[in-house]
C-alpha cells in the first residue's frame, strides 16, 4: 500500500509539473548544441578539482588546522624576497661570442679604411684623425711591416674582448687599456693602434647575463646566510576555518601534506555531474515555464552561466557576485519571463565556484536577493523609462544592503562598495543600450518591445488601416475581446493584444475578398463560383501574412498568431458549396493548414475571432444568458474539433473566457438615448 501511495503521488507530481502546452520542436543539431554547452559549463565548474590544488594562499580556509608535531618549515615568501634582493648584485655575465665577432669585424673595416687612406692622394673619410707625422709613417710602411702592425692591433683587441668589455666604459680608460695592450709597439704605431681600438670598441659590450650561473650564485649565497624557516610547535593553530590562508600558513599546510596537488578524479566527477545536473534542470525549468523556448534562447541562458563561471574562476576572490549575477538575471527575466530569470539565478548561485564562507557568502546572498528583485520587477516594466529607473534603484539598494550586512564582517571599504554600485549601474545602462540587438539575435520579446510593436503608427498597421479598413476595425474588436479573455485567465495580456493587431495582416494581399472590406452586396466569391479557389484564397491570407511578418521582421511569438488563430479549422461555407457539387469531396481540402494553437494566447485569439462576429450579430433584446450559451457553443465546438489540444487551456479556463467575452459584448451593445433633433438645430451626443 505504501508503494502504491508513493507511485500515485509521483504520477500526480509529474502531471502537475508537465507543461500545459506542447513543447516547441527542436532539431537534433539544436539539441546537440545545447547539450554541448551544458557539458562545457559542467567542465568549467569542475575544473578546480581537476588541475588546481585544493588549497592556496589567499583563499578562505574550509577547516581549522593545528600542527600535528614540531617542525621547521621553509618560509617560501621570505625566501623569494631574499632572492629578489640578491638578484641585482649576483648577476653573472659571460662573453658573448656573436658580439665579439661583430666588434672584430668593425676593427677590420677601420683597418681597411686606414689602408685606403694611405694609398690615395685624395682626401677620404677617416675612421680616426691622424697628424702629418702619422700619415707619413703609414705611407712609409712596407707591406710586411703593415701586416705585422695590424696583427698586433688585432691581438690586442682579442685580449681585451676575452676579458670582457663592460658597457659604458669611459673613453680615456678604454684608450689607456688599449695603449697598455700595445706596449711592444713604438710610436707612432702604438698611438694610432690604440685610437683604432677605441674607435672599434667605444660604447660597445660583448657581455651577456647567464641566468643559470646567476641562480647558482644566489643559491650559494642563501646557503651561506641561512634559509628562512618557520618554527612550528605541536598544537599551534595554523589556520582557522573561515579565515584567509596566509602564505606562511600555506607553507605549513603544504609541509604537513594537507595541500593536495594531484588530480582528484572522484571529486572532479562528482562536481562535473553536479554541474551537468544543474544545467539539465535549468533547461527543463525553462521549457516547463516557457514551452515555446527556442534553442538559441536556451543557449543564451547557458552562455551567461558559462561566462559567470569563467570570470569567477579567473578573478577568484576578486569576483563580484552582484556584477556577475544581476545583469543576466534582469535580461533573461525581461525576455523569457520572471520564472526563467529566477531559475537561471538559482542555477548560477548553486554553481558558484568559490567557497561560501565569510564575506563571500554574504555578498553572494546579497547578489541573489538583488537579482531576484530585478527578475520580479523586470517583467512588470512597460517602458524603457521604467527599466532606466530600475538601473538606478537596483545599484543603490545593493550598496545599502551590502553595507548593512557587512558591518563588522571585514567590510572592504565604503569606496569599494560605491565603485561596485557604479559599475553595476553602468552595466545595466549598457544592457539597455544593447537590448534591441540581443532581442533581435536571440528572438527575445520583452514587454517594452511588445508595447512598441502595438503602436498603431507602425508601418504595417498603418497599411492595414488604410488598405483594409474593415479588417482593421475587425482587428481592434478582436483585440478587445482577446485582451479581456487573457486577463481573466492570467495569460500574457500584452502579447495577446499585440498579436491580435497583426493576426490578419495577410488580408492585405486582397482585401476585397473578405466580407468586412466589401461595400454593398457585391461579393467576388460569387463571381468566382469556385469553392476550391475560394478556399485557396482564404488559406493565402495566412501564407501572405507569414511573408509580411518576415518582411517586417516581426518576432516569432507574434508571427505565430497568423497561422494559429485559424489553426486547422474548417472553411464551412465553401465546404458546403463543394459538397453540393460533389458529396465525396474530402474535408481536408477545406481546412486551414495550421498548426493548431500551441499557446494559451493564440488559443484565446482563435476563440475571440470565432465569437466576435457572432456577438455583434445578436439582436438588441438578447439576454446575457443567451449570449453566454452562444459563446459556450462556439468554444465547445472548437474544443471538440481538437483545436485546443496543444494550447494548455483547461475546461475551467474556458468558463472564465466565456464570462470575459460576454462582459465585452455587454460594453459593446450599450444603448444610446435617441435625442430629438429639430430642424436647423444639432445636438451633441
Order of alpha helices (4+ residues) and beta strands (2+ residues): alpha-alpha-alpha-beta-beta-alpha-beta-alpha-alpha-alpha-alpha-alpha-beta-alpha-beta-beta-alpha-alpha-alpha-alpha-alpha-alpha-alpha-alpha-alpha-alpha-alpha-alpha-alpha-alpha-alpha-alpha-alpha-alpha-alpha
